[in-house]
Amino acid sequence: MRSVIANRAISLAVLVVAVAAAAGLSMWKHTVTLAANAPQPQRHSAPVNTVLRGCPAPGLAGAPASRVALIAGPDAGGSGRAVVSRIGDATGTPLASLAKPGALTVTDVHPAAARGRGKTPAPAPAPTGQPAVTTPAAGGVVIQASGAMARGLAAEQVLPGGKISARCGDPGTDFWFLSPGAFSIAHIQLYLMNVASQPAAVDVQAYTDAGPLQGSPDTGVAVAPHSMVTQSLGKMLRGTRMVALNVRTSVGQVVAAVEETTGRARSGAWLPGSAAPGTRIVIPGMPPTAGTRQLFITVPGTHDAHITLSAVTDKGSYHPTGGAGLDIPGGSVVQVSLSSLSGLFGALQISSSVPVTASLMMRGGPNGTPGVFSAAVPALQQQGVVAVNETGGGAASSLVLSAPWRGARVRVTEIGSGGAQAAPGSVVAVPAHRSVLQQLSTPSGERRGSAFAVVILPLPGSGPVYAGRVVMSSGRGGSLQSILPVSSALTVVPLPGVQGALVTAGR
């Protein structure tokens, strides 16, 4: 009898719980279903649809006229547009409005008029503890690209004379620049561009040959939306023989750039940004020119670094003289002279016990530049694009392709201003632990000496490959003009996988 009563009680309890649950769910406006680890169709990537770039040099007040070169990936499908305009000029007529992926466009940018009836903008008062004065800068160009014109986009600022170019930067929160210090450089100028609609605040940390810069850090530099400011860092870095600048934002994003000028020249060298510190980094684009290579390495942490250098050349990889083992104190920068690499082309691989980053300076460049720089970059993903190359008219462009580990295969395609290209492009094999020098040529149908773009496409199964574009004066014993470490020009971005889902359906 007791068991019967117990069973009836349990049944009644179950009925009550079921009714209560039904009543509770009926109060919701939506039916809710929980699915844990349910198989769902997943997209592993999505096309790039929006890109912002900032170019600080074009249009600077008081500087010579310059240009902006731009090309979107030739295989980008669909429609899109890229608008080139002066920063802060939202209502004015754009400098260019482009809608043809795969065609190189070069836009002239004349110097901007300085604000205040031709006078130089007044410096902003330095906040307490800020050693460098901030000055609003008249000039700079912003590129806004959407749709197909954003996929595989490459943009460069082409400086006076057309031989030297620097990459237009992406907005970010963390940048590294390494170079000689103010002891030998007359002017070290930091440019901060805010191409977004939100304000940004920037901190600048300097590491030197004597360790982290003593005194108050350069913090809280305000950059208003759609504006550019500049800082002269000569006084802040006075007496330093080598320097690593870490530019970080505490609020928002900026495009950061550094120009170094020797003597009284009107323009100098724009430093390539170095990759984020890591325990294994690669500097590509070492040219086949004579002269000692000057390596700058910084160890931003507090732990000392044990470093090994490997030169990746056409003859194979080996430890250059002086690179078999280096010990560098934490929080410092060192300069290493590599005279044994004179005349050798390739890349420099750096292995370290703690994260480091680095740049490489070679002899060359026009008057006013301390040298020609390359910097650590990641291996190419999807493709690399260089917007401006020239062959003829006293210049010769080439690619230095390096495979530090496994062998690599890439397709190299030159593209002219009208989109004409050498089809289907040349396939270049780079043996493991070696480098290859690939000469570039003007596409058929283009006038010799005119600018053209180059696309570097790693082929399926290729090992990691690094690239640097080198421009030299043509003829025997040509001098080095510029190096551009090649960054990836993405057409798609990866998406994280989904392990579970919360699905809502119907009212």
ZAMARGU-4260 file (C-alpha; in steps of 0.2 Angstrom, whole numbers, plus 5000, padded with zeros to 4 digits):
<rodrens>
0) 5000/5000/5000 | 5014/5012/5005 | 5022/5009/4987 | 5006/5013/4978 | 5004/5029/4988
5) 5022/5034/4985 | 5021/5031/4966 | 5005/5042/4966 | 5014/5056/4975 | 5029/5055/4963
10) 5017/5055/4948 | 5008/5070/4955 | 5025/5079/4958 | 5030/5076/4940 | 5014/5083/4934
15) 5015/5099/4945 | 5033/5102/4939 | 5028/5099/4920 | 5013/5111/4922 | 5024/5125/4930
20) 5037/5123/4917 | 5025/5125/4903 | 5017/5140/4912 | 5034/5148/4914 | 5039/5146/4896
25) 5023/5153/4890 | 5027/5169/4898 | 5042/5171/4886 | 5039/5179/4869 | 5051/5167/4860
30) 5054/5149/4861 | 5072/5145/4867 | 5082/5130/4862 | 5099/5126/4869 | 5111/5117/4858
35) 5127/5111/4865 | 5141/5106/4852 | 5127/5105/4839 | 5134/5104/4822 | 5132/5121/4814
40) 5137/5126/4796 | 5153/5137/4800 | 5162/5150/4790 | 5180/5149/4792 | 5184/5166/4785
45) 5175/5182/4779 | 5180/5194/4765 | 5189/5210/4770 | 5176/5224/4767 | 5183/5239/4775
50) 5201/5246/4776 | 5208/5262/4783 | 5226/5268/4779 | 5235/5284/4784 | 5250/5292/4774
55) 5258/5306/4785 | 5271/5312/4772 | 5260/5317/4757 | 5254/5335/4758 | 5264/5341/4772
60) 5265/5360/4773 | 5282/5366/4767 | 5287/5350/4760 | 5289/5346/4741 | 5274/5338/4731
65) 5273/5320/4733 | 5261/5306/4728 | 5251/5291/4735 | 5251/5275/4725 | 5236/5262/4728
70) 5231/5246/4721 | 5218/5233/4727 | 5221/5214/4724 | 5218/5209/4706 | 5207/5194/4710
75) 5195/5204/4722 | 5178/5200/4716 | 5163/5212/4716 | 5162/5231/4717 | 5170/5243/4729
80) 5178/5260/4731 | 5193/5268/4738 | 5193/5287/4742 | 5209/5296/4744 | 5207/5313/4754
85) 5217/5325/4765 | 5215/5320/4783 | 5201/5331/4792 | 5194/5336/4775 | 5177/5327/4776
90) 5167/5339/4766 | 5180/5344/4753 | 5183/5336/4736 | 5192/5320/4737 | 5210/5319/4729
95) 5204/5303/4720 | 5189/5291/4720 | 5194/5274/4713 | 5183/5259/4709 | 5194/5247/4698
100) 5203/5233/4708 | 5219/5226/4701 | 5224/5243/4693 | 5238/5254/4700 | 5233/5272/4703
105) 5246/5286/4708 | 5238/5302/4714 | 5248/5318/4716 | 5247/5327/4732 | 5252/5345/4733
110) 5258/5353/4750 | 5244/5359/4761 | 5243/5377/4767 | 5249/5379/4784 | 5235/5384/4796
115) 5234/5402/4803 | 5237/5412/4787 | 5252/5403/4782 | 5260/5402/4799 | 5266/5386/4807
120) 5253/5379/4819 | 5257/5384/4837 | 5263/5369/4848 | 5251/5363/4861 | 5257/5365/4879
125) 5265/5350/4885 | 5256/5341/4900 | 5265/5339/4916 | 5278/5326/4914 | 5278/5326/4895
130) 5295/5329/4888 | 5291/5331/4870 | 5280/5346/4863 | 5265/5341/4852 | 5262/5351/4836
135) 5246/5350/4825 | 5252/5345/4808 | 5245/5352/4791 | 5245/5338/4779 | 5243/5319/4778
140) 5232/5308/4768 | 5219/5295/4773 | 5212/5281/4762 | 5195/5274/4765 | 5192/5258/4755
145) 5177/5247/4755 | 5171/5231/4746 | 5182/5224/4732 | 5194/5239/4734 | 5198/5234/4752
150) 5203/5216/4748 | 5222/5215/4745 | 5224/5234/4747 | 5242/5241/4746 | 5246/5259/4748
155) 5262/5269/4748 | 5268/5286/4750 | 5280/5290/4736 | 5292/5304/4741 | 5300/5318/4730
160) 5311/5310/4716 | 5300/5295/4715 | 5313/5283/4720 | 5309/5281/4739 | 5293/5275/4745
165) 5286/5271/4762 | 5271/5260/4767 | 5255/5269/4772 | 5251/5263/4789 | 5236/5253/4797
170) 5228/5260/4812 | 5234/5251/4828 | 5238/5251/4846 | 5256/5246/4847 | 5271/5251/4836
175) 5290/5248/4836 | 5304/5258/4828 | 5322/5255/4829 | 5337/5266/4823 | 5352/5277/4827
180) 5349/5289/4841 | 5350/5308/4842 | 5369/5308/4844 | 5371/5306/4826 | 5353/5311/4819
185) 5349/5329/4818 | 5330/5327/4818 | 5319/5313/4824 | 5301/5317/4821 | 5286/5306/4827
190) 5269/5308/4817 | 5253/5302/4825 | 5237/5301/4814 | 5220/5297/4820 | 5210/5292/4805
195) 5195/5287/4815 | 5180/5296/4823 | 5185/5293/4841 | 5199/5302/4851 | 5215/5293/4854
200) 5228/5295/4868 | 5246/5289/4865 | 5261/5284/4876 | 5279/5284/4870 | 5292/5273/4878
205) 5310/5274/4873 | 5323/5261/4875 | 5342/5266/4873 | 5359/5260/4873 | 5359/5265/4892
210) 5343/5256/4896 | 5325/5263/4897 | 5325/5282/4895 | 5326/5290/4912 | 5314/5303/4918
215) 5296/5305/4915 | 5289/5295/4901 | 5280/5303/4886 | 5262/5299/4891 | 5245/5305/4887
220) 5248/5313/4870 | 5230/5317/4864 | 5226/5315/4845 | 5209/5322/4841 | 5198/5312/4828
225) 5203/5315/4810 | 5219/5324/4814 | 5238/5322/4814 | 5250/5329/4827 | 5269/5328/4827
230) 5283/5328/4840 | 5301/5332/4838 | 5310/5319/4849 | 5328/5327/4848 | 5328/5334/4865
235) 5320/5319/4873 | 5333/5307/4865 | 5348/5319/4867 | 5364/5309/4868 | 5357/5292/4863
240) 5367/5282/4851 | 5353/5270/4847 | 5335/5270/4851 | 5319/5259/4851 | 5303/5268/4851
245) 5287/5259/4857 | 5272/5269/4853 | 5256/5263/4861 | 5238/5269/4863 | 5229/5269/4880
250) 5213/5275/4871 | 5208/5272/4853 | 5220/5269/4838 | 5232/5279/4828 | 5244/5277/4813
255) 5262/5280/4819 | 5277/5285/4808 | 5294/5291/4812 | 5306/5301/4800 | 5324/5303/4803
260) 5334/5317/4795 | 5353/5321/4795 | 5360/5338/4793 | 5348/5352/4785 | 5339/5341/4772
265) 5321/5344/4770 | 5316/5326/4770 | 5324/5310/4777 | 5321/5291/4779 | 5304/5285/4785
270) 5307/5270/4797 | 5298/5254/4793 | 5289/5248/4808 | 5296/5232/4816 | 5286/5217/4821
275) 5280/5214/4838 | 5293/5206/4849 | 5295/5188/4847 | 5308/5174/4851 | 5310/5171/4832
280) 5310/5185/4820 | 5315/5188/4802 | 5321/5204/4793 | 5320/5202/4774 | 5326/5212/4760
285) 5345/5212/4763 | 5352/5219/4746 | 5366/5213/4735 | 5376/5230/4739 | 5393/5232/4747
290) 5394/5240/4765 | 5392/5234/4783 | 5375/5230/4789 | 5370/5238/4805 | 5358/5228/4816
295) 5348/5236/4830 | 5340/5224/4842 | 5330/5229/4858 | 5325/5218/4873 | 5310/5227/4880
300) 5307/5215/4895 | 5317/5215/4911 | 5326/5198/4907 | 5342/5197/4898 | 5342/5189/4880
305) 5353/5176/4873 | 5353/5179/4854 | 5359/5169/4839 | 5359/5177/4821 | 5357/5167/4805
310) 5360/5174/4788 | 5349/5166/4775 | 5358/5169/4758 | 5358/5161/4741 | 5372/5150/4747
315) 5362/5143/4762 | 5360/5148/4780 | 5375/5151/4792 | 5380/5161/4807 | 5389/5177/4802
320) 5404/5183/4810 | 5399/5190/4827 | 5382/5182/4827 | 5385/5165/4835 | 5379/5171/4852
325) 5375/5188/4859 | 5370/5192/4877 | 5359/5208/4878 | 5353/5216/4894 | 5334/5218/4897
330) 5327/5235/4893 | 5341/5240/4881 | 5345/5242/4863 | 5362/5237/4855 | 5369/5240/4838
335) 5379/5225/4830 | 5390/5228/4815 | 5389/5214/4802 | 5403/5218/4790 | 5405/5200/4784
340) 5387/5201/4775 | 5394/5215/4763 | 5388/5211/4746 | 5377/5197/4751 | 5358/5197/4748
345) 5345/5188/4758 | 5337/5189/4776 | 5343/5189/4793 | 5335/5177/4806 | 5336/5181/4824
350) 5332/5168/4838 | 5331/5174/4856 | 5328/5166/4873 | 5316/5181/4877 | 5305/5192/4865
355) 5315/5204/4855 | 5312/5215/4839 | 5325/5222/4827 | 5329/5233/4811 | 5343/5233/4799
360) 5351/5248/4792 | 5362/5248/4776 | 5372/5261/4767 | 5363/5271/4754 | 5348/5282/4751
365) 5348/5301/4746 | 5355/5315/4755 | 5347/5318/4772 | 5345/5300/4776 | 5355/5290/4789
370) 5354/5275/4778 | 5341/5263/4771 | 5331/5252/4783 | 5322/5236/4783 | 5313/5229/4798
375) 5307/5212/4805 | 5290/5207/4798 | 5279/5191/4799 | 5279/5178/4785 | 5268/5182/4770
380) 5250/5176/4772 | 5238/5175/4757 | 5248/5187/4747 | 5260/5202/4748 | 5258/5218/4737
385) 5270/5232/4733 | 5262/5247/4725 | 5276/5256/4718 | 5291/5248/4708 | 5302/5256/4694
390) 5313/5248/4681 | 5322/5260/4669 | 5325/5278/4670 | 5340/5275/4681 | 5332/5263/4693
395) 5331/5244/4694 | 5318/5235/4706 | 5320/5217/4712 | 5313/5206/4725 | 5323/5197/4738
400) 5313/5181/4743 | 5319/5170/4758 | 5314/5153/4765 | 5322/5152/4782 | 5315/5134/4785
405) 5305/5124/4772 | 5306/5127/4754 | 5294/5140/4746 | 5285/5143/4729 | 5278/5159/4725
410) 5270/5167/4710 | 5276/5184/4705 | 5265/5196/4694 | 5269/5213/4689 | 5254/5225/4686
415) 5254/5241/4677 | 5243/5257/4679 | 5229/5250/4667 | 5228/5233/4676 | 5239/5225/4662
420) 5249/5211/4669 | 5261/5198/4663 | 5250/5182/4663 | 5250/5171/4672 | 5266/5178/4681
425) 5282/5169/4685 | 5283/5155/4698 | 5299/5156/4708 | 5305/5142/4719 | 5315/5146/4734
430) 5325/5132/4742 | 5324/5128/4760 | 5337/5139/4770 | 5340/5150/4755 | 5336/5166/4747
435) 5333/5171/4729 | 5335/5188/4720 | 5320/5190/4707 | 5322/5205/4695 | 5306/5214/4691
440) 5301/5221/4674 | 5289/5233/4667 | 5273/5224/4661 | 5271/5223/4642 | 5261/5238/4635
445) 5268/5250/4649 | 5281/5263/4646 | 5298/5258/4652 | 5302/5268/4668 | 5284/5270/4673
450) 5278/5264/4690 | 5270/5246/4692 | 5264/5235/4706 | 5270/5218/4710 | 5260/5204/4718
455) 5268/5190/4728 | 5257/5175/4730 | 5263/5160/4740 | 5257/5144/4732 | 5248/5129/4740
460) 5261/5118/4750 | 5274/5132/4751 | 5284/5135/4767 | 5285/5151/4776 | 5292/5165/4764
465) 5298/5182/4768 | 5300/5196/4755 | 5309/5213/4753 | 5307/5225/4738 | 5324/5233/4734
470) 5327/5248/4722 | 5344/5252/4716 | 5351/5264/4704 | 5354/5254/4687 | 5371/5251/4680
475) 5386/5242/4686 | 5389/5245/4705 | 5372/5253/4707 | 5369/5261/4724 | 5355/5257/4735
480) 5340/5268/4735 | 5326/5260/4745 | 5320/5244/4754 | 5302/5240/4758 | 5299/5224/4769
485) 5284/5217/4761 | 5268/5214/4772 | 5253/5203/4769 | 5239/5211/4760 | 5224/5201/4766
490) 5208/5197/4756 | 5200/5187/4769 | 5201/5187/4788 | 5199/5170/4798 | 5184/5168/4810
495) 5185/5158/4826 | 5176/5142/4827 | 5159/5140/4836 | 5157/5125/4848 | 5140/5128/4854
500) 5124/5139/4850 | 5110/5147/4857 | 5095/5147/4845 | 5079/5157/4846 | 5065/5154/4835
505) 5047/5161/4833 | 5036/5171/4844
</rodrens>
